[in-house]
Amino acid sequence: MTSLHSPIRPASLATGRVSAQALADQLAAQTVTVIDVREPMEYAGGHIAGSLNVPLSRITQANLPRGPLVLVCQSGNRSANALAQLLQQGHPDPLAELEGGIPAWQQAGLPVRKLNNAPLPLMRQVQIAAGSLVLLGLILSNTVAPGWILLTWFVGAGLVFAGVSGFCGMARLLAVMPWNRVSL
């Protein structure tokens, strides 16, 4: 692996993780290209200036620029997955991933660029929708019919299932809504 503060070495020698400050230095020196592997909606909400958005689902089909690449995502999971896919495909140029993702970049005091048409972050949308459904269920159970309390139970069970399994049906549903379609 590369040192967190060293330049990216050729892929044949090693791949690695790059700290936010090391990436900022490499961007200033114009020695790397940043590939953000998040979905367009997430990218629009805040990304490293100059980065290219290539979602993980399209990383192996994309025509990536030549030269050293640093892969970026929110937490590091998708960038690690993209790194593995590109290595398996035999990508010829040096590859690395940003350690800690976008939050590490921001914690280092480095700026993110937000697009004007960025929707609310998906988790905030889930919180708003779930909270609204719980309140609606409570109000309707007290004013219309007691059976409406089942809506509250359903939402609560869905949130518990999402936390345990990592699958959030509400988030998947909200992600495909028209207001979350972003054109970059």
N, C-alpha and C positions, 0 to 999 in steps of 0.2 A: 504494500500500500504506500501511497505517497504520504509525505509528511503533510500535516494540515496547513503549513505555511509555505510549502515548496511549490514551484510551478508543476504543472501536469507533465508527467513523463510520457514517452510513447507507449501506446497500448500494449505493445509486445513486451514491455518491461513490467508494467504494473498499471492497475487502475486504482482509484482511491476516492477518498473524501477530501473535500476542500472546505476550509473554514470560510465564513462570510467575509472576513477581512482579506484573506488571500484571494478570494474571488473578486472582490472590489478592486484590489491591486491589479489583477490580471485583466479585468475589464478596462481599467484606466490605461493599461499598456496595450490594449486591443490585441491580446494574445489568445483569447478564447471566445467562443460563442456560447451563450446560455440558451438551453432548450428547456422551456417550462412544459412539463408533461401533464399538467392539470387540465381539466375541462375548460372550454372557453369562458363559461360563467365565472369560474374561480379566477381565471387569469384576468378577466375584466375587473374583478374586485380588488386587485392589487398584485403587481408583478414587478420584477426587476426591469428597469428601463433598458431597452435594447434587446430584451430576450425574445425568442421566437416561441410561439405557442404551437406545440405538436402533442396533442393528447396521447396518453399511453396507448390507447386502443389503435393508434395509427403510427406508432413510432417505427415499426419495422418496414412499413410501406412508404414512409415519407422520404423525400429527397432532401436529406440533411446536408447542411453546408460542410465543406471540407475544413480540416484543421481540428484542433483540440475543442472538445465539447464538454460543458458542465451541465448535467441534468438537474433540474430543480422541481420540487413539488411542495406540498404543504408540510408533510411530516418526515419525508424520507422514504416511505414505503414504495410509492409509485416510481420515484426516481431510481431506487435500487432495482425494482422490477424492470424498468426500462434499460438500465445498465446491463442487467443479466441478458435481456433479450438481444440487445445490440452486440454484446460479446459473443453470444451463441450464434448470431448471424455472421460473425466474423468482421465486424465493423473495423475498417483499417486505421482510423485516426484515434488519438488519445482520448480517453473518456474518464470522467469523474462525476461525482455527485456532490451537491452542496450539503454539508453536514448540518442537520437540524432544520433544513428546509427554509421556507419563507419566514417563519417566526424567528429563526436564528439570525437571518439577515436583518430583520427589523430590530431585534434585541441588540444588535451591534450598532444601532443608530443609523443604518443605511436606508435610503429612501425606496419606497415602492411607488409605482405609477398606477393610478386608477383611471379607468376609462369612464367617461361621463355617463354612458348608458349601462353601467354596471348595476345588476339587480342586487337586492339584499342577499347576504350570504345564506346559503341553503339551510344551515342549522338555525339561523334566526327565523327563517320562514317556517320551519318545522315547529319551533317554539310558539310562534304566533298562531299557527293553525291548531296545534294541539291544545294550547291554552284556550283558544276561542271555542273549540268543540267541547271542552270540559265545562266552560262557563255556560254554553248553550244547553248542554245536557242538564246542568243543575237548574237553570232558569226554567226550562221546559218541564222538568220533573216537578217543580213547585207550582207552576202556573197552568199547565195543560193536562199532563197525565204522569203519574209516578213512574211509569215504564221508561220514560226518557232518561232516567238515571243510568240505564244500560249503556247509553252513549258515553257517559263518563267512564264507566267500567271498561268499555271497549278501548277507549283511548289510553287509559292507564295500562291495560294489558299489552297494547301495542308498543308503548314506550318501554315497558319491561322487556318484552321480546326483542326490541331493537337493541337495547343495552346488552342483553345476554348473547344474542346471536351476531350482532354487527350488521344485520340487515334491517333497514328502515324503509318500509313500504311507503310511508308518507313522504320521505325525502325523495324516493325514486319517482313518485307521482308528481311532486312539486317540480322536480328537475326538468320534466318535459312540458311544463306549462308554458304558454306563449310568452309571458313576461320574463321568462328565464332564457329565452333564445337570444344569444348575443352574436352579432356579426362583427368580426374583427377586421 
